[in-house]
Amino acid sequence: MITLPAGLRWQSCRQTSVSFLMSLVLIALPLSVQARQLRIETIESLPFGYLDRNGQPTGIMFEIGNRIAEEAGMPYVNAVVPYARTVFDLERGDSDFVIRYTNEKLEQVAIQVATIVSLPTIILAPAGSSFRTLADLRGKTVGVVRGGRFDDAFDADGAITKIETNNYEQTLRMMMAGRFDAGIGSNVGLYFNAERAGIRREQLAPPLVLGEKHFYLHFSRKTADADTIAALTEAIKRLQARGEIRRIIQKYVGTMPTEGAKSGK
């Protein structure tokens, strides 16, 4: 009889338990769900979806999308695509789901299956700036990533000049060059890209927190079926209960300066 070391015995038992639980999940799934390959799209926006130095797709929402499909026991493919394209692909049924902020068009063409994570929407400006309320931005120029809708009151305020950019990094570089007075976006997107652009925290003013926006899993109305939606919903609940989604986010960005901050509206 071969006796394994205690650590290996525990690891072996753990792997067996995980495999057994996944087998139970698969047995419980309808055959139509098990056989279906999910076509996931991830928004091309650092740090949510991008290509690493080796040209391989990665990012917060890329990983979360994959984990949801795996937890649901469904095969999948996942592609990083331009932000605006995700809406059109869902509308045509060329993809099954994307995790991103919503807008009016998305609400028409996709089902909001579940909230994945809520992130603060912030205004970020160079050090020395003092934007304490939304009204302080009137007469100022703010960079906005093309296709992004971050705050209804901000969008509706015609006294704030809004200039579209291709991505967060471009917003920040133009802001630091004096082309914009500030930039708007999620705390995760802005601070992650500031670090990539070599912008130190001390070069930035304290953020103005406008509120929160939710990343939803949007599933195409053209390709949705009740069994698949139910399987994904339950998978998301399990991942959130285990803290896996939060751990994926923290792996990329750690703790943000705005966590726990109050809105400045």
N, C-alpha and C positions, 0 to 999 in steps of 0.2 A: 504493500500500500504506500502510495506517495503522498506525503503531507506537505501542502503548500504553506509558505510563510503566511502569518496572519494578515499582512497588508495585501498580499496577492489574493488570499481567500476572500477578503472583504471586497476587493476590486472585482473579482470574478462574480461574486454574488450580486454586486451592484449592477454589473453589465447584464447578468441574466435577468434581474428584476426589470431593468429598463426594457430589454428585448421582449420580455413577457408582457409588460404593459402596452408596448407598441403593438404587439400582436393582438391584444384584446381590442385596441382602438381600431385596427384594420378589420377584425372580424365584425365589429359593430357597424362599420361603414357599409352603406349600400354598394353593390357591385358597380353601379354607374359612376359613383364617386371615386372608387378605387381605380377605375380604368381611365378616368379623365386626366389629361395633362393640362395643368394650369399654365396659362400664358400671362406671366407677370411683367409689368413694365415699372421701372423705377425712374423717378425724375432725375434728370441730369443737372444736379446742383450740389456742390460741395457743402457739407459732408454727407449729404443724403444719398447721392448716387454719383459715382465717377469711376474713371479708370485709374488704377494704380500705376506705378512706374514700370511694371511689366505688361501693361495693357490689359490687366484683368479687372473686371467690374467689382466694385466694392462700395462701401458706404453704409450709413445707418439704416436707411429704408431698404436698401438692397438686402442686407442681412436679415432685417426683420421680416421682409416679405418671404424670404427663403424659409425662415424658421416657422412661419405660420403654415406654409404649405407642408413642411416636414411634419409638424405637430398634427396636422389634419390627416396625415398619411396619404398625401396625394403627390404624384410626380409633377414636375414643373420645369419650366424654362423661365429665365429672368433676363431682361435686356434693359440697359440704361439708355434712355431716349430723351430728347428735348422736352422741357416742361410742357409747352403748349401742345405738342403732338399727342400727349397722353389722353387728352379729352377726345380728339378726333378718332383715335384708335379704339377707345371704348365705345364711341358712338357707332362705328362701323362693325364692331364685334371682332376687330383684329387683335384685341387683347382682352383678357378677362378681368384683371384688377390692377389698380395702382394705389399706392399710399401717398396722399398729398393733401394740401388744403383744398377746400371745396370752392366752387363758384356757381353762378346761376346755371351755366351750361352743363356743368358736371351733375348738378342735381336733376337735370332733365334726362341725361343719358345713362346715369349710373345709380345703383343702390348704395346708400351709406350703410355698410354692414356693421361697423363698429368704430369707436374712437380708439386710435392706437396710442397717441400721446398728445398732450396739450403743452404748447410752448409759449412763453411770453413773447409778445410783439413789442419791439423796442425801437426807439429813435436813437441812433448813435451818431455822435458828432466829435470833432476834434477837441482836445483839451482846451479849456478856456471858454468854451461855449456854455450857454446857460439856457437850456430849454426845459422848463419845469412843467409846462402844460402844452396841450396841442395848439392853443391860441398863440403861443410864442413862436410857432413856425410860420405864421401868416406873413407873407412877403418874403419868405425864404425859399430856397431851392432844395428839394430832397430827391435823392436817387432811389428809384424803385426798380427791382428786377422785373423784366418784361413778363407779363402774364400773372404777376403776383398781386393778390388782394389780401392785404394784411390787417386792415382796420377800416370799418365802415365809416366812422366819423372822419378819419383822415382822407379817405377816398372822396367823401362828399364835400370837403372843404375846398372851395374854388380859390381861396386866397393863398393856398399853398401851391407853389409851382412844383410839378412832379415831372421828373425826367427819367425815361426808361433806360435801363442798362441790360447788358447780356447776362450778368451774374453778380453775386455778392462781391467777389474780388474786384471787379471793375467799379462797382459802386464805391467801395472803400478807397481804392486808389485815386479815383476822381475827387472824392471828398477830401482826402489828405492833400491833393494838389490844388485845392481851393476852387474846384469847379462846382461843387455842391456845398451847401451848408451842413447837410446831414444825410444819413441813409436810414431806410426803414427795412425791417425784416425780423425774422426770428432771432432770439438771442443766440441759439446754437449756430445758425448760419452766419451771422455777422461776426461773432467772436472767433469761430473756427477759421474763417477766411481772413480775418485781421492778422491772426498768427501766421498763416501761410504767406501773407503779403509782407511780413516782417514789421507789422505795426504793433508796437508794445502797448500794454494796457495803460501805462502812464501817459501815452500820447492821445488817449481818448477821454472825453468827459464822462461823468457818470451817466448811464443810460436813462432815457425817459421811457418808462413802461406804460404802454397804451392799453394793454389787456392781454388776453390769451387767444390763440387760434389753435384749432384742432386738426391734427393729421388723422384723416379717416381712411379706412379701407373702402375704396369705391369699386363696386363690381358692375360690369357692363350689364345693362338691362337686356341686351340682345343675347347674351350667353348664359345668363343666370338661371339656376334651377334651385328648388327648395332644399334638396339634399346637400348640395355644395355649400350654399349659404349657411345652413345649419352646422355643417362640419367646420367651416372656417370660424364661425362665431364661437363655437365651443373651444377651438384651438386657441383663439386669442384670449379667451377667459383663463385658460390654463397657463399660458405664457405670462400673462399679467400677474396672476396669483403667485407664480414662482419668482417674479421679479426679473425675468429674463429680458424683457423689453427695455427696462430701465438700465440693466447692466450693459446691453449693447450700446445704448446712447452714451453712458459714462465712459465706455472704452475709447470713444472717439473724442469726447470733449471734457470729461471730468465734471467739475462743478462750475456753473456759470455765475457771474457776478450778480445776475438779476434774480436768482432763486430766493424766494421769500419776499421780494420787493413788492410794494404797492403801486397801483396804477396812478399815473400823474395826470389823468384827464380832468 
